[in-house]
């Protein structure tokens, strides 16, 4: 226990928490040798969140520890209001400790959706945070969403130590990536454990890369021969020309029309494309179009639709212990499916290792009934209720790392020691 952090009121450090993970906050404050700050966070009868800080934070370094439980939106509001209360009470610095960053999986734009992670980052910065500490971000690039310093701690040293100390005969294991996207992490674990690596390919779920993001503007309608035609109608008209000497690639018209928004200023441009179609139709009827003259308009060949292969394992797992690694366990269907394939390929014991055990919905029940032998997660989020439904869940304590990060930030020491021998793939 550091002797230079005082436990009385003269200490310049205050650790506060909301209602998301008080158990972890208590562990961290005990390791720091100080009392957990006196703050009441509650909901009013109309469900509004209210905060009452019972001690002075003026001129002090405040550390707010909050995570994400099943009531994630309420947890976020507690954190934001707690931060703003400290800001308006003249706290010197406000460091937010978010072991699991809520909404981190929604960090990309798909279709016409928002990017909630960017919104959460802006709200945290606007509420008064001067620094953020998190653990194994879903994407490392999320750090760029914030206008304040972000420390992305790694749980891999604790998880690797658990494997070495608690998995008998782990030298006969193979590290398995649940999907090709986790291959770098699996390879990093395998290198540190001096083990082989395997990857599961053909995960039975919709591939995000196949989903059109829909960010282009709606295509404009056009006038052709005094009539109003939509883009689809024009493309259909083009497709009626089936002669090999006059193949009009509908993609050319479609790709150009969709570059522009429907706006009155672009009416002339729309009329140009209508004239373009009218020209090729008339030339085709006159028989003056040749294959050579049309070749320049064939911009792209047709793409064959992707089909995901059946779930399979690339690598030898026969007669081995399979250790599946990932960042987050939320819904368990993909892990259960992976375990079934590994069992079929000869793995005699299966472990799942992950940093964040969200274990939403029926995940505990699915894991309990599956062929997975043990699920190892950290206490970055509370999962006491889930452990009652699934006795295979084991917890690795990461309060030591969080308390050390707080101590170093408080004393202005380098955080580099916490990242010693840690790579981006860990």
N, C-alpha and C positions, 0 to 999 in steps of 0.2 A: 504494500500500500504506500503510495507516495506520501512522504512526510510534509511536502511543501504545499499540499492542498488541505486547507483548514476546514474543519467540520462546523465551525461556529458561524455566526452571522457576518463576521468580518471578511469571510471568504469572498473573492470576486467572482465566483462561479455559482450559477444556479441551474439545476437540472429540473425541467418541467416535463410533464407528460399529459396526454389526454386519456381517453378511455379505451384506446385500441389495444395496447399491450403493456399494462401496468407491471406485469411480472418481469418483463425484460428491463423496463426502466428501473425497477427496484434492484435488480442484479447489477446493472451498470453503476448506479449511485453507490451501492455497497463497495464495489471494486474501487471507486474513486475516493471512498472514505468520507463522503458527505451525505447529508440527509436529502431525500427527494424533496424538491420544492413544493411549497404548500399552495396548490391551486385547485380550485373546484371547477370542473367542466361538466355542464349538465344541459339537459333540454328543458325548455319551458313547456307549460301545458299546450301551447300551440305548436310545439315541435321545433321552435327556434333554438339555436345553440347559444348558450351564454357561458361566459368565463369570469371567474372571480379569483384574482391572484391575491393571496393573503399576506404576501411579504414584499418588501421593496426590491425592485430590480433596477433602480436608477444607477447608471454607471457600471453595471455588472455585465459579465459575459453569460448570456443565457443560452442554454442548450435544450432544445425541444425535441424529445424523442416521441415519435409517432409512427405507427405502422398501418397496415391495412388489414382489417378483419372482415367479417361477413357484411358489415355495414360500412362499406368503403366510402360512400359519399358523405356520410355523417362524420367519419374520421377525418376527411379532408377539411370539412368546415371547422371542426374543432381545432385542427392544426392552424388554419389560416387566421381564425379569430384569436387564438392564443398568441400567434406571432404578432398580430396587429396590436394586441393589448400590451405586449412587451415594448413594441416600437413606440406607442404613444405614452408609455411610462418611462421613456428615456433610457432604455437598456443600451449599453455600449455596443455590443454585438449580439446578433441572433443567429445561431447555428442550428439548422434543422437536421435532425438525424432520422432519416427514412430508410431503414434497412431494406424494405421492399417499397419501391416507388409505384404508387397506384397509377393505373392507366398507361403504364410503360409499354404494354403490348399494342396499344393503339398509337403508334408513333409514325405511321405512314398513311398517306392518303389513298383510299380505295373508293372507286366510284365517285359519288358526290358527297362523301362523308367529310367530317371535320378531321382535324388532327388533335384529339383531346390531350395528348401528352404535351404538346406545345402550349395549349391553353393552361394546363396545370402548372407548367414551368413559369409562365407569365404571372399567374396568380401568386405563386410562392415568392417570386421576386418583388412584386408590387406590395405584398403584405409586410415586407420589412426584413426578410431573410438576408443575411450577409454571406452565408456559406451553406452548402448542402453536402451532407455525407450520406452515401447510399451504399448498397451492397449488391454486387453482381447485377448491374443494369441489364435489362433485356437486350438492349442495343447500346454499344459503347458511344455511338453518335448522339445519343440523347443528351450527353453533356453539353453539346453545342446549342441546345434549346435554352439554356440558362445564361443570364447576364451576370451571374455571380460564380465564384469558384465552386467546383464540384469535385469531391473526392469519391471515386468509385472503388470501394474496398473489395477484396476478394475473399471468398470463403474457402477456396481450394486448399490452403494449408490445413485447415481443420478437418475438411472432408477426407483429404488424403491420409491424415493421421488416423482418422477413424477406420479407414480401410485397412491400414497396416496393423492396427491394434485389435480390431474386432472381427475381421473376416478370416477365419482359419484357412490356411492353405491358399492365401490370395495370390501366391506366385503361380498357381495353376489357373489363374483367371484371364479373361480377355475383356478389354474395355469396349463397350458397344455404343455407337452413336445411334440414337433412336431414329434419326433422319440425316440425310447428307448435310443439312444445315448445321448440325452439331458436331460435324467431323473434326473441326479444329480443336474443340474442347476435349473431345474423346482422345485425340492424338496427344494433346498436352498431358492429360492424365496418364495415358499409357506410357509416355516417355518417362514421366517421373516415377512410375511404379515399375518400370522395366518390363512392361507387358505388351502383348500383341493387341491389335485393334481390329474391330469389325464394324460394319455399318449396315443398317437396315434400309433397304431401298423399296420404293413403291408404297409409301405410307398411304393408307386408304382414307384420304381426306382431300377436300378441294384444294387445288394448288392456287395460291394467291396470284402467281404470275400469269395465270390464265384468265383472271378476272379483269375485264376492261375497266379502267379507272373512271371513264366517263367525264373527264375534265374538259373536253372540247365543247364549244358552244353548239347549240342546235343548228343544223344546216338551214340555209335560207331557202325560201320558196322562189321559183322563177316563173316568168311569163314566157310561153312558147306558142307562137301563132295565135296570140290573143287569149290564150287559156292559161290558167294558173296551175303549175305542176310542182309537186314536191320533189325533193332530191331522189327519193325512192322510186317515184314514177319515171324520172329521167333515166335512172339506172336500169329500170325494167325495160324502157324503150331501147336502150343501148344493147341490152342482152338479147333483143329480138333479132339482131344481126348475127346470124350464126355462120355465114359463109366464111370459109377459111381465108379468103382474100380480104375480108373486111372484118377482122376480129377487133372489136373495140373493148379495151380493158375498162370495165366499169370502175375499177379501183382508181383510175386516173381522175375521173370526174368526182368520185366520192371523196378522195383524199384532198382534192383542191377545194371543193365546196365546204368541207368541214373545217377548213382552216379559218373561216370567217364567221363572224357573228351575224345574226339577222339584224341589219341596221339599214336605215334609209340611205346612208352615205354609201353603202355597198351595193345599191341596186344596179348601178352600171356594171359592176363586176359580175353580179348574178346574171345579168342579161348577156354578158360576154360568154359565160359558160353555156347558156342556152343556145347562143349562136354557134358555139363550138359543136354542140350535139347536132343541131340542125344541119350544119355543114357536112358532117360525116354521114348523116342519114341520106342527104341528097346525093352526095358523091357515091355512096354505095348503090343507090338506085340507078345511077348513070353507069355504074360498072367501072369507074375510073380509079378505084382504090386497089392497090396491090399489096401483097404480103410484105414486100420490102418497104413500102411507104408507111405501113402500119407498125413496123418493128420498133420505130423510135418511141412509140407510145406505150409499149409493153414495159412498164416500169418494174414491176415485181412479179415473180411467179406466185402461184397460189400456194399458201402454206397449209400443210397437212395438220389436222388437229392433233394435239398431244393426247396420248392415252397412257395413263399410269400403269406400269407393269404390276403383276401380282406381288404381294408382300413377300420379300425374300431377304436372305442374309448374305452379304458379301464378306467372306472371311470364315475361318474355321472356328466353330464353337463346340464341336463334338467332344464330350468328356471334360468340358471346362466349366468353370464358374463364370457366368456372364454378369458384368457390372454395367448397367445402363446409366449413362450420365446425361444430365440436362440442367438447365437453369431453373425451370419452374415446373411444378406438378400442379396443374389446375384440374382439368377434366382428365380422367384416368384411362379413357378408352384406348388411346394410342399406345400407352404403356402396357396395357393388358394384351392388346393385339401383338405387340412386339414380343412379349414374354411367351405367348403361345407359339410364335414362329421359332424362337430360340429353343424352347423345349422340344419342338419337333425336329430341330437340327442337332439335338444331342446335349444341350447344356443341362447339367444336373442341378444347378443352383442359380438363382437369379436375384440380383440385388438392383435396386434403383437408388441412385444417388443424385440429389438435387439441392439447390440452395434454398429455394422458396417453396414451401409446402402449402399452397393455397387450398388444395383439396376441396374444390367446390362441389355442390350438389351431391350426387351419389358416389363420388370418387372413393371415399373410405370403404363403402360396401363392396364396390367393384374390386378394389385392391385386396380386400380380405378374402374374397372368393376366388381370386386369380391364382396363377401358378407362380407369382412373385413371392419370394421367401422373406424379403425385408425391404422396407422403404426408409431411407435415411435422408432427413432434411434438417435444416438449421431452425433455430427459434426466431428467425427474422419476422415471422408472423405467428400469431397464436393459433395452435391447433389442438388444444386440450380436448375439445369435444370430438374432434375427428379421431383422436387416439382411442376414445371409448368405443368407437365403431370399427376400428381397425387396429388390431393388436400387433400388426407388423411394423407400425410406424415407430422409428427411433429418432430421437432429437439430439442434435449436436449444438452445444451452447457457443454462441459467438459474442457473448457479452464482454469477454476479455478484449477482443479486437476493437469493439466500439468504445469501451472505456479508455483504451490506449490511444485511440484516435482523438477522443475528447481531450485527454491530458496533453497530447502533443499540440493540438490547436490552441489550447489555453495558454501554454507556455511559449508559443511561437516556435516550436521545434519542427524540424523537417518531418514530413510524412513519408519520406523515402524508405524508412526502415520497414514500414508496413507493406511496401511493394518490393522488397528485396527478393530477387530471383523469381518475381512474378511477371508473366508475359501477358499480352493482350488476349491470348487464347485461354488463359486459366479461368 
